[in-house]
């Protein structure tokens, strides 16, 4: 698991800080201080790409609507297929009424 490669005191501290955020506004302020605008936009874009892949959108549609490169779309798809199921878990919480589907394996 790749997640084992990032475990450690500093990452634990970051995760604890994120879990301690009280609301959306506090999260905006925290991420604004912590990350560059580009980093925040990249993370947001990846989550939207995962959502669109989950909804069976084509790479072309995802690229056009999000501006994500095909490399980014492919990486997110790999995570959906072979990752820790974190995207799916979060998207199920964000969109509980959407039916998940299985992505075809590469």
Backbone bond lengths (Angstrom), bond angles and torsions (degrees), N, CA, C in turn:
res aa  C-N    CA-C-N  psi(-1)  N-CA   C-N-CA  omega(-1)  CA-C   N-CA-C  phi
1 X - - - 1.453 - - 1.520 110.91 -
2 X 1.302 116.34 132.70 1.457 120.02 178.79 1.512 112.40 -66.66
3 X 1.306 116.62 -29.49 1.459 119.79 -176.75 1.529 110.76 -59.62
4 X 1.322 117.44 -29.67 1.461 120.54 178.77 1.526 111.59 -64.66
5 X 1.316 117.11 -26.29 1.465 121.59 179.83 1.524 112.34 -71.40
6 X 1.321 117.87 -22.96 1.470 120.21 -176.84 1.521 112.84 -103.18
7 X 1.326 116.88 -6.61 1.466 119.59 179.73 1.517 110.77 -63.55
8 X 1.308 115.04 142.68 1.457 120.80 177.92 1.516 109.79 162.58
9 X 1.327 115.15 175.95 1.470 120.71 -176.26 1.531 112.37 -56.42
10 X 1.325 117.50 -48.24 1.461 120.07 -176.02 1.529 111.10 -65.16
11 X 1.325 116.51 -42.35 1.462 119.40 179.54 1.520 110.49 -68.62
12 X 1.331 117.16 -39.50 1.471 120.23 175.69 1.530 110.52 -57.40
13 X 1.325 115.38 -42.81 1.464 120.35 179.32 1.529 110.96 -61.74
14 X 1.326 116.94 -42.88 1.462 121.29 178.42 1.529 110.69 -62.43
15 X 1.318 116.57 -47.57 1.466 120.77 -179.21 1.525 110.52 -61.85
16 X 1.307 116.97 -42.79 1.466 120.36 177.82 1.523 111.20 -62.46
17 X 1.326 117.00 -39.18 1.462 120.73 178.19 1.525 110.84 -63.22
18 X 1.325 116.95 -44.09 1.471 120.53 179.16 1.530 109.82 -63.14
19 X 1.315 116.50 -43.31 1.464 119.77 -179.66 1.530 112.49 -66.14
20 X 1.323 116.64 -23.65 1.464 120.80 -178.63 1.531 113.64 -85.67
21 X 1.337 117.72 -7.98 1.461 120.20 179.88 1.524 109.81 -61.56
22 X 1.341 115.65 137.39 1.465 120.58 -172.81 1.522 114.25 -89.44
23 X 1.329 116.97 -32.52 1.460 118.69 -176.80 1.532 109.59 -158.78
24 X 1.312 115.03 177.70 1.461 120.97 -176.61 1.527 112.01 -61.42
25 X 1.323 117.50 -42.47 1.466 120.66 -178.95 1.525 111.17 -63.56
26 X 1.319 117.12 -42.23 1.467 120.35 177.39 1.539 109.95 -64.00
27 X 1.314 116.68 -38.13 1.459 120.86 177.96 1.531 110.78 -64.06
28 X 1.329 116.47 -43.62 1.470 119.28 176.66 1.525 110.83 -57.33
29 X 1.319 117.36 -46.82 1.465 120.92 -178.99 1.530 111.63 -64.03
30 X 1.335 116.01 -43.02 1.462 120.70 -179.50 1.533 110.78 -62.33
31 X 1.335 116.24 -49.72 1.462 119.02 -178.77 1.523 111.88 -67.89
32 X 1.326 118.03 -30.81 1.459 121.56 176.37 1.529 110.17 -63.74
33 X 1.333 116.71 -39.80 1.469 120.61 177.59 1.527 111.65 -74.57
34 X 1.326 117.13 -36.63 1.463 122.25 -172.79 1.525 113.21 -79.63
35 X 1.321 117.39 -40.20 1.469 122.10 -170.48 1.519 111.27 -119.08
36 X 1.323 114.06 161.19 1.463 118.74 169.97 1.531 107.86 -77.22
37 X 1.300 116.25 162.73 1.464 120.73 176.51 1.525 109.61 -58.27
38 X 1.314 116.46 -40.98 1.459 121.21 179.96 1.537 111.79 -62.08
39 X 1.319 117.05 -41.27 1.468 120.54 178.71 1.523 111.57 -64.08
40 X 1.311 116.21 -43.04 1.469 120.61 178.64 1.519 109.92 -64.67
41 X 1.331 116.70 -43.83 1.463 120.08 179.11 1.526 111.29 -63.10
42 X 1.328 117.69 -38.44 1.463 121.29 178.91 1.524 111.56 -64.59
43 X 1.320 117.03 -43.87 1.466 119.85 178.64 1.527 110.73 -65.36
44 X 1.325 116.28 -41.89 1.459 120.86 178.92 1.521 110.56 -63.20
45 X 1.323 115.75 -41.71 1.456 121.17 179.62 1.524 110.77 -62.30
46 X 1.334 117.73 -43.89 1.467 121.08 -179.89 1.522 111.35 -61.21
47 X 1.326 116.83 -40.89 1.463 119.51 179.16 1.528 110.50 -64.66
48 X 1.331 116.93 -40.98 1.466 120.04 177.67 1.525 111.27 -66.51
49 X 1.324 117.19 -38.38 1.466 120.74 176.23 1.527 109.61 -60.62
50 X 1.328 117.47 -44.64 1.466 121.07 178.20 1.522 110.62 -59.77
51 X 1.317 116.27 -42.77 1.465 120.91 179.16 1.522 110.30 -61.59
52 X 1.323 116.68 -45.48 1.456 120.09 -177.98 1.534 111.88 -68.37
53 X 1.326 117.07 -37.69 1.464 120.06 175.41 1.526 110.26 -62.40
54 X 1.297 115.03 -42.04 1.468 120.75 178.82 1.529 111.31 -61.86
55 X 1.328 116.03 -28.10 1.465 121.49 179.58 1.531 111.61 -93.02
56 X 1.327 116.07 13.88 1.470 123.65 175.41 1.530 114.10 65.67
57 X 1.314 117.18 28.63 1.463 120.18 176.13 1.531 109.33 -75.22
58 X 1.309 116.42 149.46 1.463 120.94 179.74 1.526 110.36 -76.16
59 X 1.333 114.96 158.98 1.464 119.72 176.30 1.523 110.00 -56.02
60 X 1.321 117.02 -41.86 1.466 121.28 -177.73 1.526 111.07 -61.84
61 X 1.326 116.49 -45.79 1.467 120.29 178.80 1.528 110.57 -63.86
62 X 1.326 116.99 -42.72 1.470 121.21 179.40 1.525 110.02 -62.81
63 X 1.323 116.21 -45.69 1.470 120.98 179.10 1.517 110.96 -59.57
64 X 1.329 116.91 -45.32 1.461 121.17 -178.69 1.522 112.48 -67.14
65 X 1.318 117.35 -39.22 1.465 120.17 -175.29 1.523 113.79 -83.47
66 X 1.341 117.48 -28.88 1.464 119.57 -176.19 1.519 113.78 -108.77
67 X 1.330 116.24 -20.27 1.456 119.83 -174.38 1.526 113.11 80.02
68 X 1.326 117.02 5.46 1.462 120.88 -179.76 1.522 110.08 -71.11
69 X 1.308 115.32 145.15 1.462 120.07 176.08 1.526 109.02 -75.75
70 X 1.326 115.88 160.97 1.459 118.89 177.21 1.528 110.42 -64.19
71 X 1.329 117.91 -29.40 1.470 120.74 176.38 1.534 110.68 -64.24
72 X 1.320 116.79 -42.48 1.466 120.52 177.71 1.522 110.46 -65.67
73 X 1.312 116.90 -43.61 1.466 120.84 179.46 1.529 109.54 -61.05
74 X 1.318 116.92 -43.80 1.464 121.22 179.25 1.525 111.55 -63.38
75 X 1.317 116.99 -40.72 1.467 120.39 179.48 1.520 110.54 -64.03
76 X 1.317 116.91 -44.33 1.467 120.41 179.06 1.526 109.63 -63.89
77 X 1.309 116.99 -41.02 1.463 119.93 178.57 1.521 111.03 -61.71
78 X 1.332 116.35 -41.34 1.467 120.38 176.95 1.526 110.75 -59.23
79 X 1.324 116.27 -41.54 1.463 120.21 177.86 1.526 111.09 -64.73
80 X 1.316 116.82 -39.65 1.463 120.11 177.43 1.525 110.90 -64.16
81 X 1.321 116.96 -38.32 1.460 121.10 -178.04 1.523 113.40 -79.01
82 X 1.328 116.61 -41.18 1.464 120.18 -168.51 1.526 114.09 -126.98
83 X 1.325 117.58 5.46 1.458 120.74 -175.65 1.512 113.73 -85.24
84 X 1.306 115.27 -153.94 1.455 123.53 -175.30 1.528 113.50 -90.85
85 X 1.317 118.28 9.07 1.466 124.48 -176.97 1.529 112.97 65.08
86 X 1.315 116.87 18.72 1.464 120.28 -178.80 1.525 112.04 -71.19
87 X 1.333 116.92 -40.47 1.463 118.73 176.85 1.529 109.43 -59.61
88 X 1.318 116.73 -49.78 1.470 120.16 -178.79 1.516 111.70 -58.51
89 X 1.326 116.31 -45.38 1.464 119.99 -179.83 1.515 112.53 -60.09
90 X 1.322 115.77 -44.12 1.461 119.64 -179.36 1.516 111.22 -69.89
91 X 1.333 117.02 -41.63 1.466 120.02 -179.82 1.530 110.97 -66.40
92 X 1.319 117.58 -33.10 1.467 119.92 175.36 1.528 110.87 -64.52
93 X 1.337 116.82 -35.56 1.473 119.85 177.27 1.524 111.28 -72.06
94 X 1.329 116.25 -40.42 1.464 120.17 -178.53 1.526 112.52 -72.57
95 X 1.331 116.52 -34.36 1.468 122.34 -175.96 1.529 110.07 -130.28
96 X 1.333 117.34 68.06 1.471 120.08 -173.30 1.523 114.19 -63.87
97 X 1.325 118.46 -21.02 1.462 120.75 -177.96 1.536 113.32 -88.04
98 X 1.328 116.86 -8.89 1.461 119.53 179.39 1.524 109.58 -83.80
99 X 1.316 114.38 139.36 1.460 119.18 178.44 1.524 109.09 -86.27
100 X 1.347 116.54 125.12 1.465 118.50 176.26 1.516 110.49 -72.11
101 X 1.294 117.22 159.54 1.446 122.20 176.56 1.514 108.10 -137.62
102 X 1.305 116.77 162.02 1.450 120.47 177.84 1.513 109.29 -89.41
103 X 1.321 115.19 130.20 1.449 120.43 174.96 1.528 107.85 -77.44
104 X 1.317 117.40 142.62 1.454 118.30 175.88 1.525 109.40 -64.98
105 X 1.316 117.23 139.72 1.466 121.64 178.33 1.516 108.09 -73.40
106 X 1.346 114.67 148.13 1.476 119.49 -179.53 1.507 111.60 -64.03
